[in-house]
Amino acid sequence: MRRTWADEFSGGSVLVVAGGFLLAVAGVAATASQPVLDPQIAIAFGALIAVGELVRVNLPGDRSAAPIGAAGGLAYALLGDFRMPDETIPTTYGVLQVVAVSTIAILVGAVPHMAVGQPPRLESLARRVLIAGFAALLFRPLYTNGYLKDISDGGWRLPALMLAIVLFCGLVDALLAALARSGRERSPFMAAARDELGALVGIGSAIGATGVLIALAAEVMGYWALPLFALPLLVAQFSFRRYASIRATYDQTIQALSRVTEVGGYTETGHSQRVAQLSVAVGREMGLSEDAIKDLKYAALMHDIGQLSLTDPISGGATTLIARDDQRRIAAYGAEVIRQSGMDRVAHIVEQQTEPFRRPGQPFDANIPIASRIIRVANAYDDFAGGSMESVQRMYALGRLREGMAEEYDPLVVDIASRVVERTMLVDV
């Protein structure tokens, strides 16, 4: 299904981008109207943030992260006394200068990506500006007004305060990311928040800890604190990049495997892709977790691989139109092939995709995975529609699904799939 600009930039994303834009404009305008305070420090941290944006990494789950840049922004917001070559001085800049330096540095680091046609997601940039500003709002007034003087002379209280601020900012960032994701992917906000909070535990904790360490170490080490404590995060970032690359290769392998039935003439061209796209869209609207969505996508892509066991291909590859026992044999063979590769959860989903929502005179079978029920509906829809983009044929397919809601198809899945299809029909007109 075609993803539109409105899908990428709608709902929560608009709110996040608008908030970041307004804050950035306010910060840059206020800073430009007066002398920059502690200019050498601003340049050093701005350079760190820009380099971090330059080496940003794309993570699984459609996330773009700039760990070093984010840590640099937090450190600049939380910076207290700073060791210069001759003396240790208190920093004097305020919240809006933190916002201005972060904004300009992020944009400078993003220019090379835009030059090669890989612009970062605006929502991601806006979140980093918002979080740097939020951290500064919580810390800078306390520091510049002298309220932290009694706890800044050694001990654990200042680091504890910084860590508390970082943790709170991390939670806010996760909620902002969830707000944007729920609008972009039309998933429930609570489900998106669960996934974003889970992702925060990983590289987010390293970003927060690095930001605090740089801010604290700068009082003793000065400018050397920036590269010294950013280096471990850079190493960790390359590890995440390596993992993302392996995951992308794995996804490409699954994609290639899903086309074997098309190349062999067992299914129509694009059938597995269309089933996977509709299944994922339905799964997201139902609030499935990221891990569940991944298994659902893999199972949908390979749901027809069992057709390779057939001597004669099914006409049009439409398994929905053949006898139930034949459907089960195809699904069982495909599940066995998938199980040999170690994907037991995906194999179970594929194996159960042919089971009806309920049998005549019996209650709903709760043992059938929700992913199997989703694929059953998505596969049937594509079998009935035949990949047609004509509204009449697509409405006919939805009608066939609704006729089977009493026994064959999960009514909730059919209802959500209908909304997804009808939404794309409006886009494709």
C-alpha positions in Angstrom: 0.0 0.0 0.0 1.3 3.4 -0.9 2.5 5.5 2.0 1.7 9.2 1.5 3.2 12.4 2.8 0.2 12.7 5.1 1.0 9.3 6.7 4.6 10.3 7.3 3.8 13.8 8.7 0.4 13.9 10.4 -1.3 14.0 13.8 1.3 13.8 16.6 4.2 14.5 14.2 2.7 17.9 13.4 2.5 18.8 17.1 6.1 17.6 17.8 7.6 19.4 14.8 5.6 22.6 15.4 6.7 22.6 19.1 10.3 22.1 18.1 10.2 24.7 15.4 8.7 27.4 17.6 11.2 26.7 20.4 14.1 26.8 17.9 12.9 30.1 16.4 12.6 31.6 19.8 16.0 30.4 20.9 17.9 31.5 17.7 16.1 34.9 17.7 16.8 35.6 21.4 20.5 34.5 21.1 21.0 36.6 17.9 19.7 39.7 19.6 22.5 39.7 22.2 26.1 38.7 22.6 26.7 34.9 22.9 27.7 34.1 26.4 30.7 31.7 26.9 31.3 31.6 23.1 34.2 29.2 23.1 32.2 26.7 25.1 29.2 27.1 22.8 31.4 26.4 19.8 32.9 23.3 21.4 29.6 21.8 22.3 28.0 22.9 19.0 30.8 21.1 17.2 30.1 17.9 19.2 26.4 18.1 18.5 27.0 18.6 14.7 29.4 15.7 14.5 26.9 13.6 16.3 24.2 14.5 13.8 26.7 13.8 11.0 27.3 10.2 12.2 23.7 9.5 13.1 22.5 5.9 12.8 19.2 4.4 11.6 18.0 1.8 14.2 15.4 -1.0 13.8 11.9 0.1 14.4 12.1 2.9 11.9 14.1 5.1 14.3 16.8 7.6 13.5 19.2 8.4 16.3 22.2 10.7 16.8 23.5 9.4 20.2 26.6 11.6 20.3 24.7 14.7 19.3 21.9 14.0 21.8 24.5 13.4 24.6 26.2 16.7 23.6 23.0 18.6 23.8 22.2 17.2 27.3 25.7 17.9 28.5 25.6 21.5 27.3 22.2 22.0 29.1 23.6 20.5 32.3 27.0 22.1 32.3 28.0 23.9 35.5 31.6 25.1 36.1 34.0 24.6 33.2 37.8 24.2 33.4 39.5 26.7 31.1 43.3 26.5 30.5 44.0 29.0 33.3 41.0 28.7 35.7 37.7 27.1 36.4 34.8 29.4 35.5 31.0 29.3 36.1 29.0 29.2 32.9 26.5 32.0 32.4 24.4 31.2 29.4 20.7 30.5 29.7 18.0 28.2 28.3 17.5 29.9 25.0 21.2 29.8 24.1 21.1 26.1 24.7 18.2 25.8 22.3 20.0 28.0 19.7 23.3 26.2 19.8 21.5 22.8 19.6 19.4 24.0 16.7 22.2 25.4 14.6 24.5 22.5 15.3 21.8 19.9 14.4 21.1 21.7 11.1 24.8 22.0 10.3 25.2 18.2 10.9 22.1 17.4 8.8 23.3 19.3 5.7 25.6 16.5 4.3 22.7 14.0 4.7 20.3 16.3 2.8 23.0 16.9 0.1 23.0 13.1 -0.7 19.2 12.8 -0.6 18.9 11.3 2.9 17.2 14.0 5.0 16.5 13.2 8.6 13.0 13.0 9.8 11.8 16.4 11.0 10.1 14.9 14.0 13.4 13.4 15.2 15.2 16.8 14.9 12.4 18.6 16.6 12.5 16.1 19.5 16.2 16.7 20.1 15.7 20.4 20.2 12.8 20.1 22.6 14.6 17.7 24.9 17.8 19.9 25.0 15.6 22.9 25.8 13.6 21.0 28.4 16.8 19.8 30.2 18.1 23.3 30.1 14.9 24.7 31.6 15.1 22.2 34.5 18.8 22.9 35.2 20.1 26.3 33.9 17.9 28.6 36.2 18.9 26.6 39.2 22.6 26.8 38.4 22.8 30.4 37.1 20.8 31.7 40.1 23.1 30.0 42.6 20.6 27.5 44.0 23.0 24.6 43.3 26.0 26.1 45.0 25.5 24.1 48.2 25.4 20.8 46.4 28.0 21.4 43.7 31.1 20.9 45.9 31.6 17.2 45.6 29.3 14.5 46.9 26.5 12.7 45.2 23.6 15.2 45.2 24.5 17.1 42.0 25.1 13.9 39.9 21.8 12.6 41.3 20.0 15.7 40.3 21.5 15.6 36.8 20.5 11.9 36.5 17.0 12.6 37.6 16.7 15.4 35.0 18.1 13.1 32.3 15.7 10.3 33.3 12.7 12.7 33.2 13.8 14.1 29.8 14.2 10.6 28.5 10.6 9.8 29.6 9.4 13.0 27.9 11.3 12.1 24.7 9.8 8.6 24.7 6.3 10.1 25.0 7.0 12.6 22.2 8.2 9.8 20.0 5.1 7.8 20.8 2.9 10.7 20.0 4.5 11.1 16.6 4.6 7.4 15.9 0.9 6.9 16.9 -0.1 9.6 14.4 2.2 8.4 11.7 1.4 4.7 11.9 -2.2 5.1 13.3 -1.3 2.8 16.3 -2.8 3.3 19.8 -0.8 5.8 21.8 -0.3 3.5 24.7 1.1 0.8 22.4 3.5 3.2 20.8 4.5 4.5 24.3 5.3 1.0 25.4 7.6 0.4 22.4 9.3 3.7 22.8 9.9 3.2 26.5 11.4 -0.2 25.8 13.7 1.4 23.2 14.7 4.0 25.8 16.3 1.3 28.0 18.9 0.5 25.3 20.9 3.3 23.7 18.8 6.0 25.6 20.5 5.1 28.9 23.9 5.4 27.3 23.1 8.8 25.9 21.9 10.1 29.3 24.8 8.7 31.2 27.3 10.2 28.7 25.7 13.6 28.8 25.9 13.7 32.6 29.5 12.4 32.6 30.6 15.1 30.1 28.9 17.8 32.1 30.5 16.7 35.4 34.0 16.0 33.9 34.2 19.3 32.2 34.7 21.0 35.6 38.0 19.1 35.9 39.1 18.3 32.3 37.7 21.1 30.3 37.4 20.6 26.6 39.1 17.1 26.8 35.9 15.8 28.5 34.0 16.1 25.2 36.0 13.7 23.0 37.0 11.4 25.9 33.5 10.5 27.1 32.0 10.7 23.6 34.3 8.0 22.3 32.7 5.1 24.2 29.3 6.2 22.9 30.8 6.3 19.4 32.0 2.7 19.7 28.5 1.7 21.0 26.9 3.5 18.1 29.0 1.5 15.6 27.8 -1.7 17.4 24.2 -0.5 17.0 24.9 0.3 13.3 26.3 -3.2 12.8 23.2 -4.7 14.4 21.0 -2.6 12.2 22.9 -3.7 9.1 22.6 -7.4 10.1 18.8 -6.8 10.7 18.5 -5.1 7.3 20.3 -8.0 5.6 18.0 -10.5 7.4 14.9 -8.6 6.2 16.2 -8.6 2.7 16.7 -12.3 2.8 13.1 -12.9 4.0 11.9 -10.5 1.3 13.8 -12.5 -1.4 12.5 -15.9 0.0 8.9 -14.6 -0.1 9.2 -14.1 -3.9 10.2 -17.7 -4.6 6.5 -18.6 -5.0 6.0 -15.7 -7.4 9.0 -16.7 -9.5 7.8 -20.3 -9.6 4.4 -19.3 -10.8 2.6 -20.4 -7.6 1.3 -17.0 -6.6 0.5 -13.7 -8.4 3.3 -11.1 -8.5 3.3 -8.9 -5.4 0.8 -11.1 -3.5 3.0 -11.7 -0.5 4.1 -8.1 -0.3 0.5 -6.8 -0.4 -0.6 -9.3 2.3 2.4 -8.3 4.5 1.6 -4.5 4.1 -2.0 -4.9 5.0 -1.2 -7.3 7.9 1.3 -4.8 9.3 -1.1 -1.9 9.0 -3.8 -3.9 10.8 -1.4 -5.1 13.4 -0.3 -1.6 14.2 -3.8 -0.3 14.5 -4.5 -3.1 16.9 -1.6 -2.1 19.1 0.7 -5.1 18.6 4.2 -4.6 20.0 7.2 -4.1 17.7 8.4 -7.7 18.2 4.9 -9.0 17.4 4.8 -6.8 14.3 8.1 -8.2 13.1 6.9 -11.8 13.5 3.6 -10.8 11.8 5.5 -9.3 8.8 7.8 -12.3 8.4 4.9 -14.7 8.6 2.8 -12.7 6.1 5.7 -12.6 3.7 6.2 -16.4 3.9 2.6 -17.5 4.4 2.4 -19.1 1.0 5.8 -20.8 0.9 4.1 -24.2 1.5 2.7 -24.0 -2.1 6.1 -25.1 -3.3 5.1 -28.6 -2.2 2.3 -28.7 -4.8 2.8 -30.6 -8.1 0.4 -28.3 -9.9 0.0 -24.6 -8.9 -3.4 -23.4 -7.7 -5.1 -21.2 -10.2 -4.0 -17.6 -9.3 -2.4 -18.9 -6.1 -5.6 -18.2 -4.2 -5.5 -20.6 -1.2 -8.7 -19.1 0.1 -10.7 -20.8 -2.6 -9.4 -24.4 -2.1 -10.6 -27.0 0.4 -9.7 -26.5 4.1 -7.7 -29.7 4.3 -5.6 -28.6 1.3 -5.1 -25.2 3.0 -3.8 -27.0 6.2 -1.4 -29.2 4.3 0.1 -26.2 2.5 0.4 -24.2 5.8 1.9 -27.2 7.6 4.6 -27.7 5.0 5.4 -24.0 4.9 5.6 -23.9 8.7 8.0 -26.9 8.7 10.3 -25.1 6.2 10.3 -21.9 8.4 10.8 -23.9 11.6 14.0 -25.3 10.1 15.4 -21.8 10.0 14.8 -21.4 13.8 11.8 -19.0 13.5 9.5 -21.0 15.7 7.0 -18.2 16.5 6.7 -17.3 12.8 6.3 -21.0 11.9 3.4 -21.3 14.4 1.7 -18.2 13.0 1.9 -19.6 9.4 0.7 -23.0 10.6 -2.4 -21.5 12.3 -3.4 -19.1 9.5 -5.8 -21.5 7.9 -7.9 -22.0 11.0 -11.3 -20.4 11.0 -12.2 -17.8 13.6 -14.8 -20.2 15.1 -16.2 -23.5 14.1 -20.0 -24.0 13.6 -21.7 -24.1 16.9 -18.5 -23.5 18.9 -17.1 -20.4 20.6 -14.1 -18.4 19.4 -10.9 -20.4 19.6 -8.5 -18.2 21.7 -5.6 -20.5 20.9 -5.3 -19.1 17.4 -2.7 -16.3 17.4 -3.9 -12.9 16.6 -1.2 -12.7 13.9 -2.7 -15.8 12.2 -6.1 -14.2 12.2 -4.7 -11.0 10.7 -2.9 -12.9 7.9 -6.0 -15.0 7.2 -8.0 -11.8 6.6 -5.3 -10.1 4.6 -4.7 -13.1 2.5 -8.4 -13.6 1.8 -8.7 -9.9 0.9 -5.9 -10.1 -1.7 -7.2 -13.4 -3.1 -10.6 -11.8 -3.6 -9.3 -8.5 -4.9 -6.6 -10.0 -7.0 -4.3 -7.0 -6.5 -6.8 -4.8 -8.3 -6.8 -1.1 -7.6 -10.3 -0.7 -8.9 -12.7 0.4 -6.1 -15.4 -2.0 -7.3 -13.2 -5.0 -6.9 -11.8 -3.9 -3.6 -15.3 -3.3 -2.2 -16.3 -6.7 -3.5 -13.4 -8.2 -1.5 -14.4 -6.4 1.6 -17.9 -7.6 1.2 -16.7 -11.2 1.0 -14.8 -10.8 4.2 -17.8 -9.4 6.0 -19.9 -12.3 4.8 -17.5 -14.6 6.5 -17.3 -12.9 9.9 -19.7 -15.3 11.5 -17.2 -18.2 11.3 -14.3 -17.7 9.0 -12.8 -14.3 9.9 -12.2 -12.4 13.1 -14.8 -9.5 13.0 -12.4 -7.0 14.7 -9.7 -7.8 12.2 -12.1 -7.4 9.3 -13.3 -4.1 10.7 -9.8 -2.7 11.0 -8.7 -4.1 7.6 -11.8 -2.5 6.0 -10.8 0.9 7.5 -7.2 0.5 6.2 -8.4 -0.4 2.7 -11.0 2.3 2.5 -8.4 4.8 3.6 -6.0 3.8 0.9 -8.9 3.9 -1.6 -9.4 7.6 -0.8 -5.7 8.2 -1.3 -5.5 6.3 -4.6 -8.5 8.1 -6.2 
